[in-house]
Structures are given as structure tokens and as C-alpha cells.
Amino acid sequence: MAKVNKPGERPRKSTGESEEAKAAKKAKEEKVNKIEIDEDDPLAEIKSLQKEEIATEAIPVSELKKAKYEKQVPGEFDFDSFASKGFGEGYSNDKRAEMEKMYSGTVTSVDTGEVVKGTVVGINDRDVILNIGFKSDGLVPLAEFKEMTNLKIGDVVDLFIEERENAMGQLVLSRRKAKLVKGWEYVQTALDKDEVIEGFVKRRTKGGLIVDVFGIEAFLPGSQIDVKPIRDFDIYVNKSIEVKVVKINYTNDNVVVSHKVLIEKDLEQQKAVILTNLEKGQVLEGVIKNMTNFGVFIDLGGVDGLLHITDISWGRINHPEEVLKLDQTVKVVVLDFDGDKKRISLGMKQLTPHPWDSLPQEIQIGSKVKGKIVNVADYGAFLELQPGVEGLIHVSEMSWSQHLRNPQDFMKVGDEVQAVVLTLDRDERKMSLGIKQLTEDPWTRQDVLSKYAVGTKHKGIVRNLTNFGLFIELEEGIDGLVHVSDLSWTKKIKHPSEFVKVGDTMDVQVLELDAANRRLALSHKHMEENPWDTFENIFTIGSVHKCTVINKNDKGAILELPYGIEGFCAAKNLAKEDNSKIEVGESLDFKVLEFSKDDRRIVLSHKAIWSADEEKQAAAAKKKPTQSKSSIQSINQQSEKSTLGDLEALSALKEKMSGGGGEPKE
């Protein structure tokens, strides 16, 4: 009776194997047993398991073909070499080719760095599973789809191939990088075709705004936001805005966009229409877009006009912001325009009546008025009686003093002062005012003749220096002249600056008074007694004195005598006994040859000290009368008194007198 195998058991062969079969089986077992486990080999364990499997299976060797163990070349696998019961059994070459064609159409060939379309096939809490038609699906973090709030299975999105297969054998995709690549393509296309695109203002930055266009952060300069200056950029943040791409810098990944260019074209058309219909005297309405210290620029709806500061108000203003403010809507009148240069001059005060037309008729010449100082210049100050009505107070009308001073010494901007109307022209809209007229003229006071009588002594302030003398102010409006010859009894002063400076206080004595012509002749040296009365007895002719040479020229030398007075020595009388030259600063004995009290002149000689001939000449000079010069001096003094009213003649005469008392004529 034949034995039945249990289910799953292989059919047992007869135990009556031939000797050849036994030998082959034994050889196989020996070959398998030769496989040893190498501890350093990571596949040692797998090889061990294979050894056990080979050792335990009872598959006859005859069931496998020799081709199964032969070395195969990749891509050239021989399906026919399989056993008749192997995988793919029964497929013909044509059928196999047809299946390969069907399979190759379902797998897409992709390259790293490429942007492809992908379909969402799955969504979990962390990732989105996408199918790009490759042999495997890819995962992209869900965070990269945060702008797609309604993401669902079946949606098609752009994906960037980062890696076809990483170390884990996975396809690496990126939604964010795909957006950037596509974004740069869209930006370049928008620039090339001059297209209008929509962006989203993300934030404000220095000098402008950051706008998101196609996932790229572009810069919108503040000057390109609008045709008028924008002072508050924050009003555009988190809002959509239409822009045009004006510049791309791939090196710095920088994109510059502009919103201004979108409206400039329309504005040019509006500007042309406005300029065509513009006429002088036309009243328009505009918005203040910019302010400067010289005026205001007003947007008239596509074209700008200048409203000068002098045309804002009839009154005087220092800056437009005193009466106007930015973004304010105002009405203006066209004063002038240039169609070629597209310049428009506007006025605002011209829309109101001129203040001079409402000036009260009671204001006439001689009227006293009151106002506020609105401007101070070098030549005077402007007094505003009412807005738009001003009068000039010249500096000469601020004080009775004849010496012009800085108007700022009398008043400053903002002061409220009272004045008298000197001239008034309503047609020309001009007015001159005076302040000194509010006080009495000091020269017309009754006490002037007694207060400043000849011989009276006073103290005043030096106000001005001239070549012939100086002017002293005794009180406001009362000035006097001190001639240069009346500054000192002993010193020869060529210019008053050698003796005094402006602002100094000086004591003087009145020599002459001419109230009708408002003139005083003063003297400083007359505050002391004339020392020449004493010198006449000291520096007698023939007397010898120790003198110092203080100056020397071709004509002679100026000597300093005792008591600080000066004398003169001719060049021929400077010779020494040893024929050497006398130098400046040297002190020697000199003999007086001539003395004149009226001319304040002393002539000396050093040669007379050692030369007998010079002594004889000195004795002869001593006997000569000196009355002739005294008589001439007396006549000159009388002439001076008779012409005291003429200040210039007095100055010239005294200058001549001073010159006559210098060096002797050859």
C-alpha cells in the first residue's frame, strides 16, 4: 500500500537512491558546509541563514537550471533562462515588450533643480504627500502650504526637486523653493512686458516699503509710491497695491517696483488739459503738497504751482507754516504761467481786498500811529499798523543823534512802538514814519545856549573818528567836533586813532557854539593849562637839553625833549664831532636854536654843542624878532573864529595850522 503525503509536505523519493544520487547529495552538503561566518562581514548572519535554508531544503538540484547561477549583466536579464515554473513564466517576447511599454509610461523622469507639477494624494498633521509621477511619492512639510488654507487631496501645486533620492531613498521636494523659482520667472516676464502686477505690502523699511510680489520681497521706494510726497508710509502696510517692476538685480536678489509710474501717464494727460485751459486770473482749488521757506507748492490736479510766501498774505510772515499746513485744500488765483516750462505762479492774498483800501482816513501826515515791528534791516525798521499796511522807520528818524547807528540798538522784531507819520502816499501804498519826533529836538531847547556856552566843560562819548578829528556825543542829539590839533598840547597827533578809540569817554571844553547850524567846536587839550607858557622859560634859545632821537629822515630828526614834548633838528645839525652818524634811540645833548610858543615848535642842534660857528649862528638867531609869526598866527585865529559856522573850513584851517607847526621850511 502506497503511503500518502501530508498536506504541505514534499513528495518523498524512494529510499532506493542510486549511488550517483547519493554521491551528488553528499557533495552538495559538503559545499554548503564550507560557508563560514565572518564576524567582520555585516552580511555574515544572512549568509548563515542562507546556509541553514540551503541545508534544510530538499529541493533537488535538477529543478533549477544552470543559468540561474550564472553571472548576469544588468539590463540584459535572460527571462528564458528561468525554470519553466519561475516568475514570468509563459510571457512571450512580444507580450513582455508590451508590458514594458505600459510600465514606462507611468514613471516620469525628473532632474534635480527642476520645477514640476505635483498632485496632493495625502495630508497628515505634519506633511503633505505629493505624487509627481515618479517611482515614489514625496513629502513636503505642511507649513509650506500655510497660504493655501483650503488645501485638499487632488490639488495640483508646483514643486521643486531638491533630490531625486536621498540617503533614505526618499524623493525630496520643496514647495517654498518652487514658489521662488516661479516668482523670479513671473517678475522677469512682468519687466519684459511692462505688465502691471499686484503686490502685498508686508512692512515699512528705511526709505520705502517691502512689497511681496510672487513670493519675492521687492522694494518700493518712498519717492515711487505717489506723485506727491508721502509722509506716513504706515497707511500702506498690510494692503494690496498695484505696481510695475522697474529694476531687477539678480546679483543681490533685489527687485525694485514702482506705483508712481502707473498714475504718471494719467497725470500727464490731466496736466496737458489744465495747461491748455489755464488763464491769468483764473481761480483754482488745490492741495498743499510741499512747503519751503520761500513758498508753497500746490497740486492743482496733475500739475504743480508755486505760491510764493509774499503772495500768501497781505501781512508779513516768516514761514508759510504760520498760516498754512500740509495737505490743506486752498483756493488760489493764477498770477502767471509759462506753458513751455510748465511753471505756474499762484496767489492767495489777491482773493481778498487790499488792506490799504481800508486804511482809516484819519491817518494823515503828522498823525501818531501805533504798531508792531515786523522786520529790522540795516537801514531801518518796518512798523505794521495793521496786516498788510506797513511804514518804514529810517534809522535817521529813530534818534536826534546825527550819527547813524544799527537799528537793532533801538528796537527788535515784535516790539510795539509809537511813531509819527512823516510821509503818506495811498496810491503808491507807501508810508514813512519817525520816532524821534515824539521827543523835543535838543537843539531847540531854551537851555542849549547856556548849557553849552563857550568855556563850559562837559563829558561825552566818542562816536566817530575822521582824518581831521573826532565827534563826541554830549547827549542824544548834541554832538561836537574835536579837531586833531585840539587833542594834546605837547604831542603831534596825525590821526585821532593814535589818541582815542570809538566808545571812549572824553572830557572836553566848548570853544565855539553855533546853535542855528547845530554845531559845537570842542577841545580836549583846553581841559589843562597851556604848558607852552612854562616851556617858554625852560627851553630858551641857547639852552642845552638831553634829547632822544625818536625818528629820522632825509630832512632831519624828531627829538624827544624833557616833559614829553617834541623838537626838530635839521639834518645838517645832526653831525657829531667825530663825524659819526647819530642813530635813532641815541640820547645826546642838543642846543635850542629856535622856540615858538604859538607854533609849539622847538628847533635844536647837536652840532652847535661842539662847533663855534654854530654858536655864533645860535646867538644871531636869538636876536631875531619872532613877532611876525605871532602876528600871522593871530590873523589865522581871527579867521578861524569868523568862519566857525562852516565846519569844513574850520577843519581845513586847523589842519593847515597844525601842518605849519611841524618841520621848518628849507
C-alpha positions in Angstrom: 0.0 0.0 0.0 1.3 3.3 -1.0 2.0 5.9 1.6 0.0 9.3 1.3 1.9 12.5 2.0 0.5 15.0 4.4 -0.7 18.4 3.1 2.3 20.8 2.6 4.8 18.0 2.6 7.1 17.5 -0.4 6.7 14.1 -2.1 9.3 11.8 -0.7 11.5 10.0 -3.1 12.2 6.4 -2.9 14.9 5.4 -0.5 16.3 3.3 -3.1 18.5 6.0 -4.4 21.2 5.2 -6.8 24.8 5.5 -5.8 25.3 8.5 -8.1 22.4 10.4 -6.4 23.8 9.8 -3.0 27.2 11.0 -4.1 25.8 14.2 -5.5 23.8 15.0 -2.4 26.8 14.4 -0.2 28.9 16.7 -2.4 26.3 19.5 -2.1 26.1 19.2 1.6 29.9 19.5 1.8 29.9 22.6 -0.4 27.3 24.3 1.8 29.1 23.4 5.0 32.2 25.1 3.7 30.4 28.6 4.1 31.8 30.1 7.2 30.6 33.1 9.2 32.9 36.0 9.2 32.4 38.2 12.2 33.6 41.4 10.4 31.2 40.8 7.5 27.9 42.6 8.0 26.2 40.0 5.9 27.6 37.1 7.8 24.3 36.5 9.7 22.3 36.5 6.4 24.8 34.1 4.8 24.4 31.8 7.9 20.6 31.8 7.5 21.0 31.1 3.8 23.3 28.2 4.7 20.7 26.8 7.0 18.0 27.1 4.4 20.0 25.5 1.8 20.9 22.8 4.2 17.3 22.1 5.2 15.5 22.4 1.9 15.1 19.3 0.0 14.7 21.0 -3.5 16.5 18.8 -6.0 19.2 20.5 -8.0 17.7 19.2 -11.1 14.7 21.6 -10.6 16.9 24.7 -11.2 18.7 25.4 -14.4 22.4 26.2 -14.6 21.6 29.7 -16.0 20.1 30.7 -12.6 23.5 30.5 -11.1 25.3 32.1 -14.0 26.5 35.8 -13.7 24.0 38.1 -15.3 24.7 41.6 -16.9 22.3 44.3 -15.5 19.7 45.2 -18.1 20.3 42.0 -20.0 18.4 39.6 -17.8 17.5 36.5 -19.7 14.0 35.6 -18.9 14.2 32.4 -20.9 16.9 31.2 -18.5 14.4 30.9 -15.8 13.0 27.5 -15.0 9.7 26.7 -16.6 8.0 27.2 -13.3 9.8 30.6 -12.5 8.4 34.2 -12.2 7.0 35.5 -15.5 6.6 32.0 -17.0 4.6 32.0 -20.1 5.3 35.5 -21.3 6.5 35.8 -24.9 8.9 38.4 -26.0 6.2 40.5 -27.7 4.0 40.3 -24.6 6.9 41.3 -22.4 7.7 44.3 -24.7 4.1 45.4 -24.5 4.2 45.3 -20.7 7.5 47.3 -20.6 5.9 50.0 -22.7 2.9 50.2 -20.4 5.1 50.4 -17.4 7.5 53.1 -18.8 4.6 55.5 -19.4 3.6 55.5 -15.7 7.1 56.7 -14.4 8.3 60.2 -15.0 12.0 61.1 -15.4 12.9 64.1 -13.2 16.1 66.0 -12.6 17.4 67.8 -9.5 16.6 71.6 -9.6 13.6 71.2 -11.8 10.2 72.6 -11.1 7.3 70.1 -11.7 3.6 69.8 -11.1 2.6 67.6 -8.2 -0.8 66.3 -7.0 -1.8 66.1 -3.4 -2.5 62.5 -2.6 -2.4 62.7 1.2 -2.4 65.1 4.1 -1.5 64.5 7.7 -0.7 66.6 10.7 2.9 67.3 9.6 3.3 66.6 5.9 1.6 66.7 2.6 2.1 63.6 0.3 2.5 64.5 -3.3 2.7 62.5 -6.5 4.8 63.9 -9.3 4.6 60.7 -11.4 7.9 59.4 -10.2 8.6 55.9 -8.9 7.9 57.2 -5.4 5.9 59.9 -3.8 7.4 62.9 -1.9 6.7 64.6 1.4 6.6 68.4 1.9 6.1 70.0 5.3 2.6 71.2 5.8 4.0 74.6 6.9 5.0 75.4 3.3 1.3 75.4 2.4 0.1 77.8 5.1 -1.1 80.4 2.5 -3.3 77.6 1.0 -5.9 77.4 3.7 -8.3 75.2 1.7 -5.7 72.6 0.7 -7.2 69.2 -0.2 -6.4 66.0 -1.9 -6.4 66.4 -5.7 -4.9 69.9 -5.7 -2.1 70.5 -8.1 0.9 72.6 -7.0 4.4 73.5 -8.2 7.2 71.6 -6.6 11.0 72.0 -6.7 13.1 68.8 -7.0 15.8 69.1 -4.4 16.9 65.4 -4.5 15.7 62.5 -6.6 16.7 60.1 -3.9 18.4 60.9 -0.6 20.2 58.6 1.8 16.9 57.1 2.9 15.9 56.5 -0.7 13.2 59.2 -0.5 12.2 61.9 -3.0 13.0 65.3 -1.6 10.6 68.1 -2.7 10.1 71.8 -1.7 7.0 74.0 -2.2 8.8 77.2 -1.0 11.7 76.9 -3.5 9.3 76.2 -6.3 7.4 79.5 -5.5 10.7 81.4 -5.6 11.8 80.0 -8.9 8.4 80.6 -10.5 8.3 84.0 -8.8 11.5 85.2 -10.5 10.2 83.9 -13.8 7.0 85.9 -13.3 8.9 89.0 -12.2 11.2 88.9 -15.3 8.2 88.4 -17.5 6.5 91.4 -15.9 9.6 93.6 -16.5 10.0 92.4 -20.1 6.3 93.0 -21.0 5.9 96.1 -18.8 2.9 94.5 -17.0 1.0 95.7 -14.0 1.2 93.3 -11.2 -0.4 93.2 -7.8 1.7 93.0 -4.6 1.1 92.9 -0.9 2.8 95.5 1.4 4.4 93.4 4.2 6.2 96.1 6.2 7.8 99.5 6.2 11.5 99.9 5.8 14.0 102.8 5.7 13.1 104.9 2.7 10.1 102.9 1.5 8.1 99.7 1.7 8.7 96.0 1.3 6.2 94.5 -1.2 5.6 90.8 -1.7 5.3 90.0 -5.4 5.0 86.3 -6.5 6.6 85.3 -3.2 9.6 87.7 -3.6 10.2 90.7 -1.4 10.5 93.7 -3.6 11.5 97.3 -2.6 9.1 100.1 -3.2 10.9 103.5 -2.7 9.0 106.2 -0.9 9.5 108.5 -4.0 7.8 105.9 -6.2 4.7 105.5 -4.1 2.8 108.5 -5.4 3.4 111.7 -7.4 3.1 113.7 -4.2 5.4 113.2 -1.2 4.1 110.6 1.2 4.8 111.4 4.9 3.1 108.4 6.5 4.2 105.1 4.9 2.3 103.0 7.6 -1.0 103.6 5.9 0.0 101.2 3.1 1.2 98.3 5.3 -0.9 95.1 5.1 -2.6 96.3 2.0 -2.5 95.3 -1.7 -1.1 97.7 -4.2 -0.6 97.6 -7.9 3.0 98.1 -9.1 5.3 97.8 -12.0 8.7 96.2 -12.0 11.3 98.8 -12.9 14.6 97.1 -12.0 16.0 93.6 -11.3 19.4 92.9 -9.8 20.0 89.1 -9.8 23.4 89.5 -8.1 21.8 90.9 -4.9 18.4 89.3 -5.4 16.9 92.7 -5.5 13.7 93.8 -7.2 12.6 97.5 -7.4 8.9 98.3 -8.1 7.0 101.5 -8.6 3.4 102.6 -8.1 4.1 106.1 -9.2 4.6 105.2 -12.9 1.0 103.8 -13.0 -0.5 107.2 -12.4 2.1 109.4 -14.1 0.6 108.7 -17.6 -2.8 109.8 -16.5 -1.4 112.8 -14.8 0.4 113.9 -18.0 -2.9 113.9 -19.8 -4.5 115.8 -17.0 -1.6 118.3 -16.9 -2.0 118.9 -20.7 -5.7 119.6 -20.3 -5.1 122.0 -17.3 -2.3 123.9 -19.1 -4.5 124.2 -22.2 -7.4 125.8 -20.3 -5.2 127.9 -17.9 -5.7 131.7 -17.9 -4.4 134.5 -15.8 -6.8 135.5 -13.1 -8.4 132.0 -13.1 -9.3 130.8 -9.6 -8.4 127.2 -8.9 -8.5 124.8 -6.0 -5.5 122.7 -5.0 -3.9 120.8 -2.2 -0.7 121.8 -0.5 1.9 119.1 -1.2 5.1 120.7 0.0 6.4 123.7 2.0 9.6 125.6 1.8 10.9 128.8 3.4 10.2 130.7 0.2 6.7 129.4 -0.6 4.3 126.5 -1.0 3.8 124.0 -3.9 0.2 123.3 -4.6 -1.1 120.3 -6.6 -3.8 121.5 -9.0 -4.7 118.1 -10.1 -1.7 116.8 -12.1 0.3 120.0 -12.3 2.0 121.9 -9.6 2.0 125.6 -9.0 4.2 127.8 -6.7 2.5 130.1 -4.2 5.3 132.5 -3.1 5.5 133.5 0.5 4.8 137.1 -0.4 1.6 136.1 -2.1 0.1 134.1 0.8 -1.0 137.1 3.0 -1.1 140.8 2.8 0.7 140.8 6.1 4.3 139.8 6.6 5.0 136.2 7.5 8.3 134.5 8.2 7.3 131.0 7.1 4.3 129.5 5.2 3.6 127.1 8.1 2.5 130.1 10.2 -0.8 130.3 8.2 -0.9 127.1 6.1 -0.4 123.4 6.7 0.4 120.3 4.5 -2.5 118.5 2.7 -4.7 121.6 3.2 -7.1 122.4 0.4 -6.9 126.1 -0.6 -8.2 128.4 -3.3 -5.7 130.3 -5.4 -5.6 132.6 -8.3 -3.3 132.2 -11.3 -0.9 135.2 -11.5 1.3 134.0 -14.3 2.2 130.8 -16.1 4.7 129.5 -18.7 3.4 126.8 -20.9 6.8 125.8 -22.2 8.4 125.4 -18.9 5.1 124.4 -17.3 5.6 126.9 -14.4 2.6 128.4 -12.7 2.7 131.3 -10.3 -0.2 131.4 -7.8 -1.5 133.9 -5.4 -3.8 133.6 -2.4 -3.9 137.1 -0.9 -5.2 138.5 -4.2 -8.5 136.9 -3.4 -9.1 139.3 -0.5 -9.3 143.2 -0.6 -6.0 145.1 -0.1 -5.6 146.4 3.5 -4.5 149.8 2.2 -8.1 150.3 0.8 -9.4 150.0 4.4 -6.8 152.4 6.0 -8.7 155.0 8.0 -8.8 158.4 6.5 -7.9 159.9 9.9 -4.3 158.8 9.4 -2.6 161.8 7.8 0.9 163.3 7.8 1.7 164.2 11.4 -0.6 161.6 12.9 0.6 159.4 15.7 0.2 155.7 15.0 1.0 152.6 16.9 2.0 149.2 15.6 4.3 146.2 15.8 7.9 145.9 14.4 7.8 143.1 11.8 11.3 143.5 10.3 14.5 145.2 11.1 17.1 145.9 8.4 20.4 147.8 8.3 18.7 151.0 7.0 15.6 150.9 9.3 12.6 149.0 10.6 9.1 148.3 9.3 6.2 149.0 11.6 3.0 147.1 10.8 -0.1 149.3 11.6 -2.5 146.5 10.5 -2.0 143.3 8.5 -0.7 144.4 5.1 -0.1 148.1 6.0 3.5 148.9 6.9 5.6 152.0 7.3 9.4 152.4 7.2 11.1 154.0 10.1 14.5 155.0 8.8 17.4 154.8 11.1 17.9 158.6 10.9 14.4 159.1 12.2 15.0 156.9 15.3 17.1 159.4 17.2 18.1 163.1 17.1 21.7 161.9 17.1 23.5 162.8 13.8 25.4 159.6 13.9 23.7 156.6 12.3 23.7 153.5 14.3 22.4 150.0 13.9 18.5 150.0 14.1 18.8 146.9 16.4 20.2 149.2 19.0 16.8 150.9 19.2 14.3 148.1 18.6 13.7 144.5 17.7 11.1 142.4 15.9 7.9 142.1 17.9 8.2 145.4 19.8 5.2 147.6 19.9 6.1 151.2 19.3 4.5 154.5 18.6 5.6 156.7 15.7 4.7 159.8 13.8 3.6 159.7 10.1 6.2 161.7 8.1 5.0 160.9 4.5 2.0 159.1 3.2 1.1 158.0 -0.4 -2.1 156.0 -0.5 -1.8 155.4 -4.3 1.7 154.0 -4.1 0.9 152.4 -0.7 4.0 153.8 0.9 4.5 155.4 4.3 7.5 156.8 6.2 7.5 157.1 10.0 9.6 158.7 12.7 10.2 158.0 16.4 12.4 160.9 17.3 9.6 163.3 16.5 7.8 162.1 19.6 10.5 163.9 21.7 11.7 167.5 21.7 14.6 168.5 19.4 17.5 169.1 21.9 18.9 171.9 19.8 15.6 173.8 20.1 15.6 173.7 23.9 15.9 177.1 25.7 18.8 176.0 27.9 21.1 175.0 25.0 22.8 178.4 24.7 23.5 178.5 28.4 24.3 174.8 28.9 26.8 174.7 26.1 28.2 178.2 26.3 31.8 178.8 25.3 34.2 177.7 28.1 31.8 175.2 29.7 33.2 171.8 30.3 31.4 168.5 29.5 32.0 164.8 29.3 30.9 162.8 26.2 31.3 159.6 24.3 33.4 159.3 21.1 31.1 158.3 18.3 33.1 158.7 15.2 36.7 159.2 14.1 37.9 161.1 10.9 41.2 162.2 9.5 40.7 165.7 10.8 39.3 165.0 14.2 36.6 163.2 16.1 32.9 163.6 17.0 31.7 163.4 20.6 28.1 163.0 21.7 27.4 165.1 24.8 23.8 163.9 24.9 21.4 162.4 22.5 21.2 164.8 19.5 24.0 167.1 20.7 27.3 166.4 19.0 30.6 168.3 18.8 33.8 168.2 16.9 37.2 167.9 18.4 39.9 168.8 15.9 43.0 166.7 15.9 45.1 169.7 16.8 43.0 170.2 20.0 43.7 166.8 21.4 47.1 167.5 23.0 49.3 170.4 23.8 52.6 168.5 23.6 52.1 165.6 21.1 51.9 165.9 17.3 48.9 163.6 16.5 48.4 162.7 12.9 45.2 160.7 13.3 42.7 160.6 16.3 43.1 156.8 16.4 46.6 157.4 17.9 45.0 159.1 20.9 41.5 157.6 21.4 39.1 155.0 20.1 35.3 154.9 19.4 33.3 154.4 22.6 35.8 156.0 24.9 34.6 158.7 27.3 36.4 162.1 26.9 36.4 165.4 28.8 36.1 168.4 26.6 35.6 172.2 26.7 33.4 174.2 24.4 35.4 176.5 22.1 32.6 177.7 19.9 28.7 177.2 19.7 26.5 177.6 16.6 23.0 176.5 17.6 21.5 177.5 14.3 23.6 175.1 12.4 23.7 172.5 15.2 27.5 172.6 15.6 29.9 172.7 18.5 33.7 173.2 18.4 35.3 171.3 21.3 38.7 170.8 22.7 40.3 168.2 24.9 43.7 169.9 25.4 42.0 173.0 26.9 41.0 170.9 29.9 44.6 171.6 31.0 46.6 174.8 31.1 48.8 175.5 28.2 52.3 174.1 29.2 54.0 176.2 26.5 53.7 179.2 28.7 56.1 177.4 31.1 58.2 175.8 28.3 59.0 179.4 27.1 61.1 179.9 30.3 62.7 176.4 30.2 63.6 176.0 26.5 65.2 179.3 26.0 67.4 179.9 22.9 70.9 178.7 23.6 69.9 176.3 26.4 71.2 172.8 26.3 69.0 169.8 26.9 69.4 166.0 26.8 67.3 164.7 23.9 66.5 161.3 22.4 66.2 160.7 18.7 62.8 159.1 18.1 62.6 159.4 14.3 64.9 160.3 11.4 64.5 161.1 7.7 66.3 163.0 5.0 65.3 166.4 6.3 66.3 165.8 9.9 65.3 164.1 13.1 62.4 164.3 15.6 63.7 164.6 19.1 62.0 163.9 22.4 62.7 166.6 24.9 62.0 166.7 28.6 58.4 166.9 29.7 57.4 164.7 26.7 57.4 167.4 24.1 59.0 167.1 20.7 61.6 169.2 18.9 63.2 169.2 15.5 66.9 169.0 14.4 67.8 169.6 10.8 70.0 167.0 9.1 73.0 169.4 8.8 72.9 169.9 12.6 73.0 166.2 13.4 76.7 165.8 12.8 78.9 164.6 15.6 82.4 166.0 16.4 84.0 162.7 15.2 81.8 162.8 12.0 79.9 159.7 13.0 76.1 159.4 12.5 73.5 159.8 15.1 71.2 156.8 15.2 67.5 156.5 16.3 67.3 155.9 20.0 70.5 157.6 20.8 70.5 160.3 23.6 72.7 163.4 23.2 72.9 167.0 24.2 71.2 169.4 21.9 71.2 173.2 22.0 68.0 175.2 21.4 68.2 177.3 18.2 64.6 178.5 18.0 61.5 178.4 20.2 57.9 179.4 19.2 55.1 179.2 21.7 52.3 180.0 19.3 53.5 177.4 16.8 54.5 174.9 19.5 57.8 174.5 17.7 61.4 174.0 19.0 64.4 173.8 16.7 67.6 172.3 18.2 71.2 171.4 17.0 73.8 168.9 18.2 76.5 170.4 16.0 76.2 173.7 18.0 77.4 171.9 21.0 81.0 171.5 19.7 81.1 174.0 16.7 82.0 177.7 17.3 80.3 178.7 14.1 77.1 177.1 15.2 77.3 179.0 18.4 77.5 182.3 16.5 74.5 181.4 14.4 72.6 180.5 17.5 73.4 183.9 19.0 72.3 185.7 15.9 69.0 183.7 15.8 68.4 184.7 19.4 68.4 188.4 18.5 65.9 188.0 15.6 62.4 189.1 16.4 59.7 186.5 16.4 56.7 188.8 16.3 56.0 188.2 12.6 54.9 184.6 13.1 52.9 185.6 16.1 51.1 188.2 14.1 50.3 185.7 11.3 49.0 183.2 13.9 46.8 185.9 15.4 45.3 186.6 12.0 44.7 182.9 11.4 42.9 182.6 14.7 40.6 185.5 13.9 39.9 184.0 10.5 39.1 180.7 12.3 36.5 182.4 14.5 34.9 184.3 11.7 34.3 181.0 9.8 33.2 178.8 12.7 29.8 178.2 11.1 31.5 176.4 8.2 32.7 173.1 9.7 34.7 172.1 6.7 36.5 175.4 6.5 37.3 175.1 10.2 38.7 171.7 9.7 40.9 172.7 6.8 42.1 175.8 8.6 43.1 173.8 11.7 44.8 171.2 9.5 46.8 174.0 7.9 47.7 175.4 11.3 48.7 172.0 12.5 50.9 171.5 9.5 52.5 174.9 9.9 53.8 174.0 13.3 55.8 170.9 12.0 59.1 170.8 10.3 60.8 174.1 9.2 60.8 175.2 5.6 64.1 174.8 3.9 
